[in-house]
Each structure stands twice: as structure tokens, then as C-alpha cells.
Amino acid sequence: MRRWVAVFALLMMGGCATTDALSQRERQAELHYRLGVDALNKGMLPKAFDELMRADKLQPNRAEVVDALAYAWRLRGDLDKAEALYRKALRLRDRPETHNNYANLLLAMKRYQEAAAQAKLALDDPRYRNQHLALMNHGDAMLALGRYAEALKDYRLAEQFRPDAIEPILKEAHAYALMQRPYYARALLESLLRRAPTNRSVVAALVELLRAQGDVGMARAHLLRYRELAHDPLDRAWADDQLGQMKP
């Protein structure tokens, strides 16, 4: 009996050691995953690949890691590799985050119907925290398909989810411009500019619209004002470049 007890105890100890080793690998994998995502956010692509590949080796077939690797390959310009990894991530675990990331990739690949379908799958999960991103992706797909009313609906709903965000309003203004309703677009952009006078994306969109309307004088005025307010030398250089392209 004592022999069986001893054997059982050894088996238990072995099981604990295996569990501890597995737990340590999981912790290491999590650390490398987080470092990889941080590197992605900072634009440090080689570092991101190194960390994410380490995470994948330590803990293979983890959906979040595969998703992040897909994005890294997209940034590197290999869209086919990115798509294959997004599909793999979804097979491993059906996540709204991955559906939305895949939708964004499909937009870049100009596969708008598929992009809309993936964004819709992300929106089907009410727990998804970045609903506004999925709505904008769905809206972009609708806009590309010429379904303007649906695109506007998506952008406005995205604004409700993130009232402080500028991008949904920029997209709404762009939609109005495509619909040949420039005055709606201009009103939205001028309202945005009052909120964010040093936002280059807003100024660029407004200047482009004004130039299309033939109002070069007002476009120059906005650029001069922006150059005066901008703190970053690159932003001021951009304004100077835009001004240089316009006839006085």
C-alpha cells in the first residue's frame, strides 16, 4: 500500500511540475505577445515580428497572437499572407476583433462585399468594445459600393458610440462630397475645425473640398491659419507645400 501511495505522490509531483512548466510558458508567451503588440503600435516592425513569433512558438495557435501576426504581415505589404493568418485566427477562435481586422484588410484589397460581411459579423457581438471601428469599416464598404444612405447611417452611429472621435465625421463629410453635396460636407468640416484647429486631417479635407469648389482664397486662408497654429515642423512644412501648389 505504501508503495502505491509513493507512486501516486510521485505522479502528483510530476503533474504539478508539468503544470508549473506550462504556466511559465504561457506567462512568457503573454509577455512576448504584449511586447509584440507594443512594437506594432510604435511602428517597430522587425521587433514586433520577433516578439510575436516567439509568443507563437511558446504557445502555438493562440488566436490573439495569430491575429497580431496577420496585422504585422499586412504592414509589411504581404496582404495574402495577412489574409491567410486572419482566416486561421478565426478558425482558432471566432472573435469580433479578428472579424473587424479582416474587414479592414478586405477594404484595402477592394473586396467590398466581403469586407461588409466581416464587419457585420463583428457588429453582431454586442460585447465588442470597438463597435465604432466596425461601423466605420462597414460604412466604408457601403460607400465604395455606392450605397450612400447606409454609409451615412453607419458613420452617424459610429459618432454616437464615440462622440469625441473625429474620424466618423470626416468620413461622413467625405460621403457628402461624393454625393455631390459639398455644402453639407463643408459645414461638417468647418465644425470639426473649430473643435480641432490643429488637426491636419481635418484641414487637409477642408482644403481639398474648397479647392474642388474653386474657393482657393479660403483654402489658402485655412492653410495660413494652420501653419500659424501648428507646433510640429513637419506640419508646418506640409502647409507650406500645400500653399506652394496653389496660385495666389
Helices and strands as residue ranges (DSSP letters): H 2-41, H 45-58, H 63-76, H 79-92, H 96-108, H 112-123, H 131-144, H 148-161, H 167-178, H 182-195, H 200-212, H 216-229, H 233-244
